[in-house]
Amino acid sequence: MSSIKIADSTALCLVGHVVFFHNGAVITCDSAIRYSDRMMDCYRNVVVNKDSTFIYGDKADYNGLLNEARIYSPLIKMVDKDATLYTYNFTFNTLTNIGRYYGGGTMSQKDNLMESDEGYYYADNRELIGVRNVEMQNPQYTISSDSVTYNMDTEIATFDTPSYIWNDQDEFLTARRGSYNAKEDLYTFTDSSYIMTKTQELWADTIVYRQTGQDAVLRNNIQIADQEQKAMAFGDYGQYWGDKKQALLTRDPSVLSYEEGEQPDTVFMRSDSIFIYTLNRFRNDSVPTQKTADSLAAETPAPSPAADSAAVRPATNGPGRPPIPTLPDGQAPPPASAPAPPPVPAGNDTETPADSAQRNIPGETADSLAQSEPPVPDSVSTSDSVRKAKKRPVDPKKLEKERLRKEKEEARTAKIKAKIKASREKAAAIARAQQEQEWARQRKELARRFLKGKATSEDTLALLKLDSLQQVFAADTLAASPDSTVQKTPSPAPAADSATVKAAADSAAIVDPADSLVRIVRGYYNVRIYRSDFQAVCDSIVGFSIDSTIHMYTNPVLWNGENQITAQTVDIFTKNQTIEKAVFKGEPLMCSRVDSTHFNQVKGKVIETYFNNGEIFKTDVNGNGQTYYYMEDGDSTDRYISGFLVAECADITFRFTERQVSEIVYRGNPSYSIYPMDKIPETQSQLMKGFKWEIERKPTKEQVFTRTIRPSQRARYETLSKPTYPITGRIDKQRTELPKSGWIDRTDRYLSQEALEFVRSLGN
């Protein structure tokens, strides 16, 4: 230690194992110049340590007034437990325990890597904030951003600037604000959130997304675009279950399907809530698999009762029985003598296993030991009990013989029960197998028709009914099965809220084609549909992509131009997003307005309407056909109603040209009357029973869809460059080359003995 003159002041020069202590931080070096008790320079092998944080450099300036140590080295290293930071410039505040780096830095921790132009390290909570050109990665994701906060303990990365994420599922995610929890594999985006997969794009204000199961919760301004299905979904609240491929949309939800080509058009639908399912139509589900296991289990012989006599021995101290007294040697007293049970005769061919069991098993309805067990005498009430006991001493040999006889009888009984149980289970398994074989044959035939494009709506309903029966049969079988293996196996979780969806998921077939995925859309309450050529309303709706059918329930109404059709249920068949056929059942009634007070009306048991390019060209009325038709005369500028036609017959066919009836064909003993308008009898009603003109319910596009469609961002983000980590690459290269010039990549995380003794001497 010596003094040196620097300008007008004197400094102290320290050489060899120099140690400084301030604010709980320890600074060690080979030599130092101390300008004052708060100002000093440190040289060679500089280490700044506080708690678990170690900073290594070649030189350091310490300003005690600012509580700041500035580290210098060709490459500065900071270590805090399992995290390591390399940078070119670093300062550390010993009071706040905050470090700052600039000029580029890279941090690594386990499988995590983060680099940025500059950043801040908060040692107290082990958080690193990277600023400008931040690039981050681990095996699950890659991030590019202008600012990221990463917590070393929780492994949560948080950002407040537009950030771009590529994950290991080939998904792209971006948001203005959010976080990623690596331990939970959970993304939480809260501003301008966006996810892009191979076939879908998803927007929302807020997205909470768990990558492991691909489950997501979405809030506000939701838009989901499916490129393959040419469909979009909208809402302000949504949930998606990736493992089930199910989605729920609420809060003003709507969906649309669009077509491209020479005449593009779009179908819009809204309802109070919308469920979307994607199912594999021909996938074997867990129920048939369980049945197979049951069948195998039923044919497996039961274990021999002799293996564990306790397992088949009836309890001798059950409810309602007195305690069994024991002798000093632990043996139970012998029961009163009882005749041996008769031998079990072989069952005849006509006898069922149940009958055999009822007739032949001794002690079937009562415990054999309990039947032969005498009541224990009351020593208090029976005055000569002691004397009687002396007159009848217990014979151990007889006792053992009786016990062996009992065990043999019980084992024999259990064996008979096991045989009967196995016989019953085998018979049930055979019945199940036969039923499954028949169902498989029917499913295979239906699958063949679907794959060849020959399926009809009846085939769809048949398959749904078949699978519903299978599900009920499976549930009954599992519930009735006494097999403990079956009882421990959880039953398949039911799908959302409909047997139809469950049945569709349970469909099975021999083949598994690439196009076997089925999309099912369900809408509940206040359903409205709009397309330029037809509109519809109802209370609930379900659509199947497998056969392009739409089924409407509860007060459905459909409009095509001036034509209105009502019924209890409506089945619509489409192709390429265009309606081809509609079937109306349950008091269907078709009408069109002639003027403000007159309506053409048609009624029957079933009405089938056919469309060409979205326009009605034919309507078939099947069963109890009725027609009210107003005949018109005059030209287009001066048309008037000249007569009223009332007709009844079995079936009617209407043909249309330019939305006007051009031909009517009556079949099956038609009868009709034509009245001049001024000769219509008062007894002749001009409105059919059930008629209701509901033009006020006819929706407009604005009543169905009010969203602003976001344009696709796929082209933009697919060309976005992924992180290349230039800072990390440059630093890794220098870590290899610098040791040649004397730089040491230090790994020591401890203080020297001299430093520890100095700190202790200060009372710390």
C-alpha positions in Angstrom: 0.0 0.0 0.0 1.4 3.4 -1.0 0.3 6.9 -1.7 0.4 8.5 -5.1 -0.1 12.2 -6.1 -2.9 12.8 -8.6 -3.3 16.5 -9.5 -4.0 18.4 -6.3 -5.1 15.3 -4.3 -3.5 12.2 -3.0 -4.7 8.7 -3.7 -4.0 5.4 -2.0 -2.5 2.6 -4.2 -3.4 -0.9 -3.0 -1.7 -4.0 -4.3 -2.5 -7.7 -3.7 -5.8 -9.3 -2.6 -7.7 -6.0 -2.5 -11.2 -6.2 -1.0 -13.9 -3.5 -0.8 -17.3 -3.7 0.9 -20.3 -1.4 0.4 -24.0 -1.9 0.6 -23.5 -5.6 1.3 -21.6 -6.0 -2.0 -18.0 -7.3 -2.0 -15.5 -6.2 -4.7 -12.2 -8.0 -5.0 -9.3 -7.4 -7.4 -5.5 -7.7 -7.7 -4.9 -4.0 -7.3 -6.8 -0.7 -6.8 -6.4 3.0 -6.5 -8.6 4.5 -3.8 -9.3 8.2 -4.4 -11.6 8.5 -1.3 -13.7 6.4 0.9 -16.4 6.4 -1.9 -14.3 6.5 -5.1 -11.9 3.8 -6.4 -10.6 2.0 -9.5 -10.1 -1.7 -9.5 -7.6 -3.6 -11.8 -7.2 -7.3 -12.9 -9.4 -10.2 -11.9 -12.2 -8.0 -10.7 -15.1 -9.7 -9.1 -18.3 -7.9 -7.9 -20.4 -10.1 -5.6 -23.7 -9.6 -3.8 -25.7 -12.6 -2.6 -25.8 -15.1 -5.5 -24.7 -12.6 -8.2 -21.1 -12.6 -9.5 -19.8 -10.2 -12.1 -16.4 -10.8 -13.7 -14.2 -8.2 -15.5 -10.7 -6.9 -16.0 -11.3 -3.4 -14.6 -14.0 -1.6 -12.6 -14.8 1.9 -11.4 -16.8 2.2 -8.3 -18.7 5.4 -7.3 -20.0 5.1 -3.8 -22.0 8.3 -4.1 -24.0 6.7 -6.9 -23.6 3.1 -5.5 -22.5 2.1 -9.0 -19.8 -0.2 -10.2 -18.9 0.1 -13.9 -17.2 -3.1 -15.2 -14.7 -3.2 -18.2 -13.5 -6.2 -20.1 -13.4 -7.4 -23.7 -16.2 -9.6 -22.6 -18.0 -9.2 -19.3 -19.6 -12.1 -17.5 -22.4 -12.1 -15.0 -23.6 -15.3 -13.2 -26.6 -15.6 -10.9 -27.3 -19.3 -9.9 -28.1 -21.1 -13.2 -28.3 -17.9 -15.3 -25.3 -16.5 -17.2 -25.0 -13.2 -19.1 -22.2 -12.1 -21.5 -22.0 -8.5 -22.6 -19.6 -5.8 -23.5 -20.6 -3.0 -21.1 -22.1 -3.5 -17.6 -22.9 -1.4 -14.6 -24.3 -2.6 -11.3 -26.0 -0.7 -8.5 -25.0 -2.2 -5.2 -27.9 -0.5 -3.4 -30.8 -1.4 -5.7 -29.2 -4.6 -7.0 -30.0 -3.6 -10.6 -27.5 -4.2 -13.4 -27.6 -2.6 -16.9 -25.8 -3.7 -20.0 -25.6 -2.2 -23.5 -23.8 -2.7 -26.7 -25.3 -6.2 -27.0 -25.7 -9.1 -24.5 -26.8 -12.7 -24.4 -28.3 -14.5 -21.4 -28.6 -18.3 -21.1 -30.5 -20.3 -18.4 -31.1 -24.1 -18.8 -32.7 -24.4 -22.3 -33.5 -20.7 -22.5 -31.6 -18.1 -24.5 -32.2 -14.4 -24.7 -30.2 -11.7 -26.5 -30.8 -7.9 -27.0 -29.0 -4.7 -27.7 -29.3 -3.6 -24.1 -31.1 -4.6 -21.0 -31.6 -4.5 -17.2 -31.0 -7.2 -14.7 -33.0 -7.1 -11.4 -31.1 -9.4 -9.0 -33.6 -9.3 -6.2 -36.3 -11.0 -8.3 -34.0 -12.5 -10.9 -35.6 -10.7 -13.9 -33.9 -9.7 -17.1 -35.5 -7.0 -19.3 -34.2 -7.1 -22.8 -34.6 -3.9 -24.9 -34.3 -3.4 -28.7 -33.8 -6.3 -31.1 -34.8 -8.9 -28.5 -34.6 -12.5 -29.7 -35.4 -15.4 -27.4 -35.7 -19.1 -27.7 -36.2 -22.4 -25.9 -37.2 -25.8 -27.3 -40.9 -24.8 -27.2 -40.8 -21.3 -28.9 -38.9 -18.5 -30.5 -39.6 -14.8 -29.8 -38.7 -11.6 -31.6 -39.6 -8.3 -30.0 -38.4 -4.9 -29.0 -38.8 -5.5 -25.2 -39.1 -8.7 -23.2 -39.1 -9.3 -19.5 -37.9 -12.8 -18.4 -38.1 -14.2 -14.9 -35.5 -16.8 -14.2 -37.4 -18.5 -11.4 -40.9 -18.6 -12.9 -39.7 -18.9 -16.5 -42.3 -16.5 -17.6 -41.6 -14.1 -20.5 -43.6 -10.9 -20.6 -43.7 -8.3 -23.4 -45.4 -4.9 -23.8 -44.5 -4.2 -27.4 -45.5 -6.0 -30.7 -43.9 -9.4 -30.4 -43.7 -12.4 -32.7 -43.6 -16.0 -31.6 -43.0 -19.2 -33.5 -43.7 -22.4 -31.5 -42.8 -26.1 -32.0 -46.2 -26.8 -33.4 -45.6 -24.8 -36.5 -47.9 -22.1 -35.2 -47.2 -18.4 -35.4 -48.5 -16.0 -32.6 -48.3 -12.3 -32.2 -49.7 -9.6 -29.9 -48.9 -6.2 -28.6 -49.0 -7.3 -25.0 -48.8 -10.6 -23.3 -46.8 -13.3 -21.6 -45.6 -16.9 -22.0 -45.3 -19.3 -19.1 -42.9 -22.0 -20.1 -43.6 -24.3 -17.1 -47.3 -24.2 -17.8 -46.9 -24.0 -21.6 -49.5 -21.1 -21.4 -49.7 -18.1 -23.6 -51.7 -15.0 -22.4 -52.2 -12.3 -24.9 -54.1 -9.1 -24.0 -53.9 -6.7 -26.9 -54.3 -7.3 -30.7 -53.8 -11.1 -30.4 -53.3 -13.3 -33.4 -52.6 -17.0 -34.0 -51.8 -18.6 -37.4 -51.8 -22.3 -38.0 -51.4 -24.3 -41.2 -55.1 -23.9 -42.1 -56.5 -21.3 -39.7 -56.1 -17.7 -38.6 -57.4 -16.4 -35.3 -57.8 -12.9 -34.0 -59.1 -11.6 -30.7 -58.3 -8.8 -28.2 -57.4 -11.4 -25.5 -56.3 -15.0 -26.0 -55.3 -17.5 -23.3 -53.8 -20.4 -25.1 -52.4 -23.6 -23.6 -50.2 -25.2 -26.3 -50.1 -28.7 -24.8 -53.8 -29.4 -25.4 -54.4 -26.6 -27.8 -57.1 -25.3 -25.5 -57.9 -21.6 -25.8 -60.1 -18.9 -24.3 -60.8 -15.9 -26.4 -62.4 -12.5 -25.5 -63.7 -9.6 -27.6 -63.5 -9.1 -31.4 -63.0 -12.7 -32.2 -62.5 -13.8 -35.8 -61.5 -17.4 -36.8 -60.8 -18.0 -40.4 -60.5 -21.6 -41.8 -58.9 -21.6 -45.2 -59.7 -25.2 -46.0 -63.3 -25.1 -44.9 -63.8 -21.6 -46.5 -65.5 -20.6 -43.3 -65.2 -17.9 -40.6 -66.5 -17.5 -37.1 -67.0 -14.4 -35.0 -68.0 -13.5 -31.4 -67.0 -11.7 -28.3 -66.3 -14.8 -26.1 -65.1 -18.2 -27.2 -63.6 -21.4 -26.0 -61.7 -24.0 -28.0 -60.8 -27.5 -26.8 -58.1 -28.8 -29.0 -58.2 -32.5 -28.0 -61.9 -32.7 -28.8 -61.7 -30.2 -31.6 -64.7 -28.4 -30.2 -65.4 -24.7 -30.0 -68.0 -22.5 -28.3 -68.9 -18.9 -29.3 -71.1 -16.6 -27.4 -71.8 -12.8 -27.1 -73.2 -12.0 -30.5 -71.6 -14.9 -32.3 -71.9 -15.5 -36.1 -70.4 -17.7 -38.7 -70.1 -17.5 -42.5 -69.3 -19.8 -45.3 -68.1 -18.4 -48.6 -67.6 -19.8 -52.1 -65.2 -18.6 -54.7 -65.4 -18.7 -58.5 -67.4 -17.0 -61.2 -70.4 -16.3 -58.9 -69.0 -16.0 -55.4 -71.5 -15.7 -52.6 -71.6 -16.0 -48.8 -74.0 -17.6 -46.3 -74.2 -15.7 -42.9 -75.6 -17.2 -39.7 -76.0 -15.9 -36.2 -77.5 -17.1 -33.0 -77.2 -16.6 -29.3 -74.6 -19.4 -29.0 -72.8 -21.5 -31.5 -71.0 -24.8 -31.0 -68.6 -26.2 -33.6 -67.3 -29.8 -33.6 -64.8 -31.5 -35.8 -65.1 -35.3 -35.7 -63.7 -38.4 -37.4 -66.8 -40.0 -38.8 -65.3 -43.5 -39.1 -63.1 -43.6 -36.1 -63.5 -46.5 -33.6 -64.2 -45.0 -30.2 -63.3 -46.3 -26.8 -66.6 -48.1 -26.2 -66.1 -50.9 -28.8 -62.6 -51.2 -27.5 -63.9 -51.7 -24.0 -66.4 -54.2 -25.2 -63.6 -56.3 -26.8 -61.8 -56.2 -23.5 -65.0 -57.3 -21.7 -65.5 -60.2 -24.1 -61.9 -61.4 -23.5 -62.4 -61.0 -19.8 -65.6 -63.0 -19.9 -63.9 -65.9 -21.5 -61.0 -66.0 -19.0 -61.5 -68.6 -16.4 -62.0 -67.4 -12.9 -59.1 -68.0 -10.5 -59.3 -71.1 -8.4 -60.9 -70.6 -5.0 -58.2 -72.7 -3.4 -55.7 -70.0 -4.1 -57.0 -67.9 -1.2 -59.6 -69.5 1.0 -60.2 -66.2 2.8 -61.4 -64.7 -0.4 -64.3 -67.2 -0.7 -65.0 -67.9 3.0 -68.2 -66.3 4.2 -67.8 -63.9 7.1 -68.8 -65.5 10.4 -69.3 -62.2 12.2 -71.5 -60.1 9.9 -74.2 -57.7 10.8 -76.8 -59.1 13.2 -74.7 -62.0 14.3 -73.3 -62.3 17.9 -69.6 -62.3 18.4 -68.0 -65.8 18.2 -66.3 -66.7 21.4 -62.8 -68.1 21.1 -60.8 -70.6 23.1 -57.4 -69.9 24.5 -55.7 -71.5 21.5 -57.6 -69.1 19.2 -59.9 -71.7 17.7 -63.7 -71.1 17.4 -66.0 -73.4 19.3 -67.4 -76.2 17.1 -70.9 -75.8 15.6 -73.7 -78.2 16.4 -73.7 -81.2 14.1 -75.4 -80.6 10.9 -76.1 -82.9 7.9 -73.7 -82.6 5.0 -75.2 -80.8 2.0 -76.4 -83.1 -0.8 -74.1 -83.5 -3.8 -74.6 -81.1 -6.7 -76.2 -83.0 -9.6 -75.1 -82.2 -13.1 -77.5 -79.8 -14.9 -79.6 -81.0 -17.8 -79.6 -79.6 -21.2 -82.7 -77.6 -20.7 -81.7 -76.1 -17.4 -80.3 -72.6 -17.5 -77.2 -71.6 -15.4 -79.5 -69.4 -13.3 -81.8 -72.3 -12.6 -78.9 -74.6 -11.7 -77.6 -72.0 -9.3 -81.0 -71.6 -7.6 -81.4 -75.4 -7.2 -78.0 -76.7 -6.5 -75.9 -74.2 -4.6 -76.1 -74.9 -0.9 -76.3 -71.8 1.2 -77.1 -69.6 -1.8 -79.3 -67.2 0.1 -77.7 -67.6 3.5 -74.3 -68.0 5.0 -73.6 -71.7 5.5 -71.5 -71.1 8.6 -74.2 -68.9 10.0 -76.8 -71.6 9.5 -74.8 -74.2 11.3 -73.5 -71.8 14.0 -75.4 -72.4 17.2 -76.4 -69.5 19.4 -74.0 -68.7 22.1 -75.5 -69.6 25.5 -75.7 -66.8 28.1 -73.6 -67.9 31.0 -75.5 -65.6 33.4 -79.0 -66.7 32.6 -78.2 -70.4 32.2 -77.3 -71.7 35.7 -75.7 -74.9 34.5 -73.8 -73.7 31.6 -70.5 -74.3 33.3 -71.5 -77.8 34.2 -72.7 -78.5 30.7 -69.5 -77.2 29.3 -67.6 -79.6 31.6 -69.7 -82.5 30.5 -69.0 -81.8 26.8 -65.3 -80.9 26.5 -64.1 -79.6 23.1 -62.4 -82.2 20.9 -59.6 -80.4 18.9 -59.6 -83.1 16.3 -63.3 -82.8 15.7 -63.0 -79.1 15.6 -60.3 -79.2 13.0 -62.2 -81.8 10.9 -65.3 -79.6 11.0 -63.3 -76.6 10.0 -61.8 -78.4 7.0 -65.2 -79.7 6.0 -66.5 -76.1 6.1 -63.7 -74.8 4.0 -64.1 -77.5 1.5 -67.9 -76.9 1.2 -67.3 -73.1 0.9 -64.6 -73.6 -1.8 -66.9 -75.9 -3.7 -69.8 -73.4 -3.5 -67.5 -70.6 -4.7 -66.3 -72.7 -7.6 -69.9 -73.4 -8.7 -70.7 -69.7 -8.5 -67.6 -68.8 -10.5 -68.6 -71.3 -13.2 -72.1 -69.9 -13.4 -70.7 -66.3 -13.5 -68.3 -67.3 -16.3 -71.1 -69.0 -18.2 -73.3 -65.9 -17.9 -70.5 -63.6 -18.9 -69.6 -65.8 -21.9 -73.2 -65.8 -23.1 -73.4 -62.1 -22.7 -70.1 -61.7 -24.6 -71.4 -63.8 -27.4 -74.5 -61.7 -27.6 -72.5 -58.5 -27.6 -70.1 -59.9 -30.3 -73.1 -60.8 -32.5 -74.6 -57.4 -32.0 -71.3 -55.6 -32.7 -70.8 -57.7 -35.8 -74.2 -56.7 -37.2 -73.6 -53.0 -36.3 -70.2 -53.2 -38.0 -71.8 -54.6 -41.1 -74.3 -51.8 -41.2 -71.7 -49.1 -40.5 -69.5 -50.5 -43.2 -72.3 -50.3 -45.8 -73.1 -46.8 -44.8 -69.5 -45.8 -44.9 -69.2 -47.2 -48.4 -72.1 -45.1 -49.5 -70.7 -41.9 -47.9 -67.3 -42.5 -49.5 -68.8 -43.0 -53.0 -70.9 -39.9 -52.6 -74.2 -41.8 -52.7 -75.3 -41.1 -49.2 -78.8 -39.5 -48.6 -80.2 -37.7 -45.7 -81.8 -41.0 -44.7 -78.4 -42.6 -44.5 -77.2 -39.8 -42.2 -80.1 -40.3 -39.9 -79.6 -44.1 -40.0 -76.0 -43.8 -39.0 -76.8 -41.4 -36.2 -79.5 -43.7 -34.9 -77.2 -46.7 -35.2 -74.5 -45.1 -33.2 -77.0 -43.8 -30.6 -78.2 -47.4 -30.1 -74.6 -48.5 -29.8 -73.9 -45.9 -27.2 -77.0 -46.9 -25.1 -76.1 -50.6 -25.4 -72.5 -49.8 -24.3 -73.7 -47.8 -21.3 -76.1 -50.6 -20.2 -73.3 -53.2 -20.7 -70.8 -51.3 -18.6 -73.3 -50.5 -15.9 -74.4 -54.1 -15.6 -71.0 -55.7 -15.8 -69.8 -57.2 -12.5 -66.2 -57.3 -13.8 -64.0 -55.2 -11.6 -61.8 -54.4 -14.4 -64.6 -52.9 -16.4 -65.9 -51.0 -13.4 -62.5 -49.4 -12.8 -62.2 -48.3 -16.4 -63.7 -44.8 -16.8 -66.5 -44.5 -19.3 -65.9 -42.2 -22.3 -66.6 -38.5 -21.5 -69.8 -37.4 -23.1 -69.6 -34.7 -25.8 -71.1 -31.3 -25.2 -74.8 -31.5 -24.8 -76.3 -33.6 -27.6 -76.7 -37.3 -28.3 -76.4 -36.4 -32.0 -72.8 -35.2 -31.5 -71.9 -38.1 -29.3 -73.3 -40.5 -31.9 -71.4 -38.9 -34.7 -68.2 -39.2 -32.7 -68.9 -42.9 -32.0 -69.3 -43.8 -35.7 -66.9 -46.6 -36.7 -66.0 -48.2 -40.0 -63.3 -50.5 -41.5 -61.8 -47.7 -43.5 -60.3 -44.4 -42.3 -60.3 -42.1 -45.3 -58.5 -38.8 -45.4 -61.8 -36.9 -45.9 -63.6 -38.6 -43.0 -63.5 -35.5 -40.8 -66.9 -34.1 -40.2 -67.6 -30.5 -39.1 -70.8 -30.0 -37.1 -72.2 -26.6 -36.4 -74.9 -26.0 -33.9 -76.7 -22.8 -33.2 -79.1 -22.2 -30.3 -81.8 -19.5 -29.9 -82.7 -16.7 -32.2 -81.0 -18.2 -35.3 -81.0 -16.1 -38.4 -79.5 -17.0 -41.8 -78.9 -14.7 -44.7 -77.8 -15.3 -48.3 -78.5 -13.2 -51.3 -81.0 -15.7 -52.6 -82.6 -17.1 -49.4 -83.1 -16.2 -45.8 -84.2 -18.3 -42.8 -85.0 -18.1 -39.1 -85.6 -20.7 -36.4 -84.8 -21.3 -32.7 -82.1 -24.0 -33.2 -80.1 -25.4 -36.0 -77.5 -28.1 -36.7 -75.4 -28.5 -39.9 -73.2 -31.4 -41.0 -70.4 -31.1 -43.5 -70.4 -34.8 -44.3 -73.5 -34.4 -46.5 -73.8 -30.6 -46.6 -77.1 -30.8 -44.7 -78.7 -28.2 -42.4 -81.5 -29.1 -40.0 -83.7 -26.4 -38.5 -86.0 -26.8 -35.5 -88.7 -24.8 -33.6 -90.7 -22.4 -35.7 -88.5 -22.4 -38.7 -89.3 -20.2 -41.7 -87.5 -20.0 -45.0 -87.8 -17.3 -47.7 -86.7 -17.5 -51.3 -87.7 -14.3 -53.0 -91.4 -13.7 -52.4 -91.9 -17.4 -51.3 -92.3 -18.2 -47.6 -92.3 -21.8 -46.3 -93.1 -22.7 -42.7 -93.0 -26.1 -40.9 -92.1 -27.8 -37.7 -88.7 -29.0 -39.0 -86.7 -28.1 -42.1 -83.9 -30.1 -43.7 -81.8 -28.2 -46.2 -79.3 -29.9 -48.6 -76.6 -27.8 -50.1 -73.7 -28.2 -52.5 -70.8 -25.7 -52.9 -72.5 -23.4 -50.3 -75.7 -23.3 -52.6 -79.0 -24.7 -51.5 -80.2 -27.6 -53.7 -83.1 -29.0 -51.9 -85.3 -28.3 -48.8 -87.6 -30.8 -47.1 -90.4 -29.4 -44.8 -92.1 -31.7 -42.3 -94.8 -31.1 -39.7 -97.7 -29.2 -41.1 -95.6 -27.5 -43.9 -97.2 -24.5 -45.6 -95.7 -22.6 -48.6 -97.1 -19.2 -49.5 -96.3 -16.2 -51.6 -97.8 -12.8 -51.6 -100.0 -11.7 -54.6 -100.8 -8.3 -53.1 -101.3 -6.9 -49.6 -104.3 -9.1 -48.8 -104.1 -12.1 -51.0 -101.6 -15.0 -50.8 -101.1 -18.2 -52.8 -100.9 -21.1 -50.4 -99.9 -24.8 -50.6 -100.1 -27.4 -47.9 -99.4 -31.1 -47.5 -97.8 -33.7 -45.3 -94.3 -33.2 -46.7 -93.1 -30.4 -49.0 -89.9 -30.9 -51.0 -88.5 -27.8 -52.8 -85.8 -28.0 -55.4 -83.4 -25.2 -56.3 -81.2 -24.4 -59.3 -78.5 -21.8 -58.8 -80.3 -20.7 -55.7 -83.7 -20.3 -57.4 -86.8 -22.5 -56.8 -87.6 -24.4 -60.0 -89.8 -27.2 -58.6 -91.9 -28.0 -55.5 -93.4 -31.4 -54.7 -96.2 -31.6 -52.2 -96.6 -35.2 -51.0 -99.7 -36.4 -49.2 -103.0 -34.5 -48.6 -102.1 -31.7 -51.1 -104.1 -28.5 -50.8 -103.8 -25.4 -52.9 -105.2 -21.9 -52.7 -104.2 -20.1 -55.9 -105.2 -16.7 -57.2 -105.3 -16.4 -61.0 -104.1 -13.2 -62.5 -104.7 -11.5 -65.9 -103.5 -8.4 -67.6 -100.0 -7.2 -68.6 -97.1 -6.3 -66.4 -98.3 -2.8 -66.0 -101.9 -3.6 -65.2 -102.3 -7.0 -63.6 -105.4 -7.9 -61.6 -106.8 -11.0 -59.8 -109.5 -12.7 -61.9 -110.2 -15.9 -59.9 -109.6 -18.1 -56.9 -108.6 -21.8 -57.3 -109.2 -24.3 -54.5 -107.8 -27.7 -55.2 -107.2 -30.9 -53.2 -105.5 -34.2 -54.2 -102.9 -36.7 -53.0 -99.8 -35.1 -54.5 -99.0 -31.8 -56.3 -96.0 -30.6 -58.3 -95.3 -27.0 -59.0 -92.8 -25.8 -61.6 -91.4 -22.3 -61.5 -90.0 -19.9 -64.1 -88.4 -16.7 -63.0 -89.8 -17.2 -59.5 -93.4 -17.5 -60.9 -95.5 -20.7 -61.1 -95.5 -21.8 -64.7 -97.0 -25.3 -64.3 -99.1 -27.2 -61.7 -99.5 -31.0 -61.9 -102.2 -32.7 -59.6 -102.0 -36.4 -58.9 -104.3 -38.8 -57.1 -108.0 -38.0 -57.6 -107.8 -34.2 -57.8 -110.8 -32.1 -57.1 -110.9 -28.4 -57.5 -113.1 -25.4 -57.7 -112.5 -22.0 -59.4 -114.4 -19.0 -58.2 -114.6 -15.5 -59.7 -113.4 -13.1 -57.1 -116.9 -11.7 -56.5 -118.4 -15.3 -56.3 -116.3 -16.8 -53.5 -118.7 -18.3 -50.9 -118.5 -16.9 -47.4 -117.9 -20.4 -46.1 -114.8 -20.7 -48.2 -111.8 -19.5 -46.3 -109.0 -17.8 -48.3 -106.4 -18.6 -45.6 -105.4 -22.1 -44.7 -105.3 -23.3 -41.2 -101.9 -22.4 -39.7 -101.2 -19.7 -42.2 -99.1 -16.8 -40.9 -97.3 -14.3 -43.1 -94.1 -13.6 -41.2 -92.4 -11.1 -43.4 -91.3 -9.1 -40.3 -89.1 -12.0 -39.2 -87.3 -12.1 -42.6 -83.7 -11.1 -41.7 -81.6 -8.6 -43.6 -77.8 -8.9 -43.8 -77.4 -6.2 -41.2 -79.5 -8.2 -38.8 -77.4 -11.3 -39.2 -73.8 -9.9 -39.6 -72.4 -6.6 -38.4 -68.7 -7.5 -38.1 -65.8 -6.1 -40.0 -63.9 -8.9 -41.6 -60.1 -8.7 -41.0 -58.1 -9.4 -44.1 -55.7 -12.4 -44.0 -52.3 -11.8 -42.6 -50.8 -15.1 -43.8 -48.8 -13.7 -46.7 -47.3 -11.1 -44.4 -46.3 -13.3 -41.6 -45.2 -16.3 -43.6 -42.4 -14.1 -45.1 -41.4 -12.7 -41.7 -37.8 -13.6 -40.9 -37.2 -15.7 -37.8 -34.6 -14.8 -35.3 -31.0 -15.5 -36.2 -29.3 -14.5 -32.9 -26.4 -12.4 -34.3 -25.3 -11.1 -30.9 -25.1 -14.6 -29.4 -23.2 -15.8 -32.5 -20.7 -13.0 -32.2 -20.2 -13.5 -28.4 -19.8 -17.2 -28.8 -17.0 -16.6 -31.4 -15.2 -14.2 -29.0 -15.5 -16.7 -26.1 -13.5 -19.0 -28.3 -10.9 -16.5 -29.5 -10.3 -14.2 -26.5 -8.6 -16.8 -24.3 -5.7 -16.7 -26.8 -5.0 -13.1 -25.7 -5.3 -13.8 -22.0 -9.0 -13.4 -21.3 -10.4 -16.0 -18.8 -14.0 -17.3 -18.9 -14.2 -17.5 -15.1 -16.3 -20.1 -13.4 -15.4 -19.5 -9.7 -18.5 -18.6 -7.7 -16.9 -18.0 -4.3 -14.9 -15.4 -2.4 -11.3 -15.9 -1.3 -10.6 -16.6 2.4 -9.0 -13.2 2.8 -12.2 -11.5 1.5 -14.4 -13.5 3.8 -12.3 -12.7 6.8 -12.4 -9.0 5.9 -16.2 -9.0 5.6 -16.5 -10.8 9.0 -14.1 -8.2 10.6 -16.6 -5.5 9.6 -19.3 -7.3 11.6 -21.1 -8.8 8.6 
